[in-house]
Amino acid sequence: MALREALWEHSVIEDIRKCGRVPCAHLMAIREHGGGYRLGGLCRCDSVWSCPVCAPEIRSRRGEEIGGAIELHLGEARGVAFGSATLPHGVGDRLKRSYSVVASAWAAVNRDWSVRQFRDRHGFWGFCRTCEVTYGVNGWHPHAHWVDFWDDPLGPEDVADYQAIVYGAWSRSVVRQGFRLPSVAHGVVVKCVVDRREAARDLGQYMTEMSPGRAGHELTAMSTKQALRGGLGPFDILSKLHLGDLDPWLRLWNEYERGTRGRRMLGPSHGLFDRVGIALDDPDTSETGPVVASIDSETWGRIRFFGRGLGGAQLALERAAVGGQIGVDAAVAVLLGGAPVVPALRSDSFQMVLGPGDDGGMF
């Protein structure tokens, strides 16, 4: 929530500047949610790339869906492979440009005659593709990840052949677009996905192959990952911006927002999601639990005007909801600078929420 507050000031995307701050309903309900409580009635951006609140929630749901589809597919004795592809890059390469090269190169892979012939011979169901973005000493580093679904498991020779064929199509497209030739060793990597319960006996398989759960997580958790070799994931950049270090993090973050804006997180091949039982639309993260309390939008507006740290205010209201409407009213009084009067109300949670914080602040 604190990272999201930084975006209210610094984001170049209007929906993100409103997320969790601007009411979208007069009556803002607090509902039971996941063993706790959640304040509703606030705008949500549902950005899978840039929002530190919406993205992890949506991506984790997607990861569960894809992991479940992989488990089911493997349980039917079929095959799954996980692949990644990257390109050489430098500090002078802008993200919007290099991301477009990655997207175009992946499209070229799927048009390539040799790739299509290999897939036809081996009973190809389809793929699910995403793109990871990190930043390091060589600048922005976008690269593609994908999961392939097959009729039967690919053998080691088949995997090697497929990797070489995909590399050929990928590297030709990258070079045609003005970038250097990708590394033969690391430009394209394909690994089999196996049922870990069977493969755990073999350390070699454990080190070189991926479990279904890990494949689903890798495909959807890109914005929260730490880059290798001292690099930074997008939310690492946002963390530095949140700490008040604007240069160069504000410029990098805004470039990341613009470079990923309008891109689809997952790009499945036609008909794959229907075939493996995954919804095409992003998971619905709206509040659905029973209402335990509420505040009106005018009260929230007063908290915004007088208080500081709306993420802390939201957290205080959600924790106070353990006491129902009485607890929430008491929290509102404290958030607006007053003293709550709650006769005969006993709850250790209220002492934690309504007492002074470690920094002497309200929360």
Secondary structure as the mmCIF struct_conf table of DSSP 4:
data_model
#
loop_
_struct_conf.conf_type_id
_struct_conf.id
_struct_conf.beg_label_comp_id
_struct_conf.beg_label_asym_id
_struct_conf.beg_label_seq_id
_struct_conf.end_label_comp_id
_struct_conf.end_label_asym_id
_struct_conf.end_label_seq_id
HELX_RH_AL_P HELX_RH_AL_P1 ALA A 2 HIS A 10
BEND BEND1 VAL A 12 VAL A 12
HELX_RH_AL_P HELX_RH_AL_P2 GLU A 14 LYS A 18
TURN_TY1_P TURN_TY1_P1 CYS A 19 ARG A 21
BEND BEND2 VAL A 22 VAL A 22
STRN STRN1 PRO A 23 PRO A 23
BEND BEND3 CYS A 24 HIS A 26
STRN STRN2 LEU A 27 HIS A 33
TURN_TY1_P TURN_TY1_P2 GLY A 34 GLY A 35
STRN STRN3 GLY A 36 LEU A 39
BEND BEND4 GLY A 41 GLY A 41
STRN STRN4 LEU A 42 LEU A 42
TURN_TY1_P TURN_TY1_P3 VAL A 48 SER A 50
TURN_TY1_P TURN_TY1_P4 PRO A 52 VAL A 53
HELX_RH_AL_P HELX_RH_AL_P3 CYS A 54 GLY A 75
TURN_TY1_P TURN_TY1_P5 GLU A 76 ALA A 77
STRN STRN5 GLY A 79 ALA A 85
TURN_TY1_P TURN_TY1_P6 VAL A 91 GLY A 92
HELX_RH_AL_P HELX_RH_AL_P4 LEU A 95 ARG A 111
HELX_RH_AL_P HELX_RH_AL_P5 TRP A 113 ARG A 121
TURN_TY1_P TURN_TY1_P7 HIS A 122 GLY A 123
STRN STRN6 PHE A 124 GLY A 136
TURN_TY1_P TURN_TY1_P8 VAL A 137 ASN A 138
STRN STRN7 GLY A 139 TRP A 150
BEND BEND5 ASP A 151 ASP A 152
HELX_LH_PP_P HELX_LH_PP_P1 PRO A 153 GLY A 155
HELX_RH_AL_P HELX_RH_AL_P6 PRO A 156 ARG A 176
TURN_TY1_P TURN_TY1_P9 GLN A 177 GLY A 178
HELX_LH_PP_P HELX_LH_PP_P2 PHE A 179 SER A 183
TURN_TY1_P TURN_TY1_P10 VAL A 184 HIS A 186
BEND BEND6 GLY A 187 GLY A 187
STRN STRN8 VAL A 188 VAL A 193
HELX_RH_AL_P HELX_RH_AL_P7 ARG A 196 ALA A 199
TURN_TY1_P TURN_TY1_P11 ALA A 200 ARG A 201
HELX_RH_AL_P HELX_RH_AL_P8 LEU A 203 THR A 208
BEND BEND7 GLU A 209 GLU A 209
STRN STRN9 MET A 210 MET A 210
HELX_RH_AL_P HELX_RH_AL_P9 PRO A 212 THR A 220
HELX_RH_3T_P HELX_RH_3T_P1 MET A 222 THR A 224
HELX_LH_PP_P HELX_LH_PP_P3 LYS A 225 ALA A 227
BEND BEND8 LEU A 228 LEU A 228
TURN_TY1_P TURN_TY1_P12 ARG A 229 GLY A 230
STRN STRN10 LEU A 232 LEU A 232
HELX_RH_AL_P HELX_RH_AL_P10 PRO A 234 HIS A 242
TURN_TY1_P TURN_TY1_P13 LEU A 243 GLY A 244
TURN_TY1_P TURN_TY1_P14 ASP A 247 PRO A 248
HELX_RH_AL_P HELX_RH_AL_P11 TRP A 249 THR A 260
TURN_TY1_P TURN_TY1_P15 ARG A 261 GLY A 262
BEND BEND9 MET A 265 MET A 265
STRN STRN11 GLY A 267 PRO A 268
HELX_LH_PP_P HELX_LH_PP_P4 SER A 269 SER A 269
TURN_TY1_P TURN_TY1_P16 HIS A 270 GLY A 271
HELX_RH_AL_P HELX_RH_AL_P12 LEU A 272 VAL A 276
TURN_TY1_P TURN_TY1_P17 GLY A 277 GLY A 277
BEND BEND10 LEU A 280 ASP A 281
HELX_LH_PP_P HELX_LH_PP_P5 ASP A 282 ASP A 284
BEND BEND11 GLY A 289 GLY A 289
HELX_LH_PP_P HELX_LH_PP_P6 PRO A 290 PRO A 290
STRN STRN12 VAL A 291 ASP A 296
HELX_RH_AL_P HELX_RH_AL_P13 SER A 297 PHE A 306
BEND BEND12 ARG A 308 ARG A 308
HELX_RH_AL_P HELX_RH_AL_P14 LEU A 310 ALA A 320
HELX_RH_3T_P HELX_RH_3T_P2 ALA A 321 GLY A 323
HELX_RH_AL_P HELX_RH_AL_P15 GLY A 324 LEU A 335
TURN_TY1_P TURN_TY1_P18 LEU A 336 GLY A 337
TURN_TY1_P TURN_TY1_P19 PRO A 343 ALA A 344
HELX_RH_AL_P HELX_RH_AL_P16 ASP A 348 LEU A 354
BEND BEND13 GLY A 355 GLY A 355
TURN_TY1_P TURN_TY1_P20 ASP A 358 ASP A 359
BEND BEND14 GLY A 360 GLY A 361
#
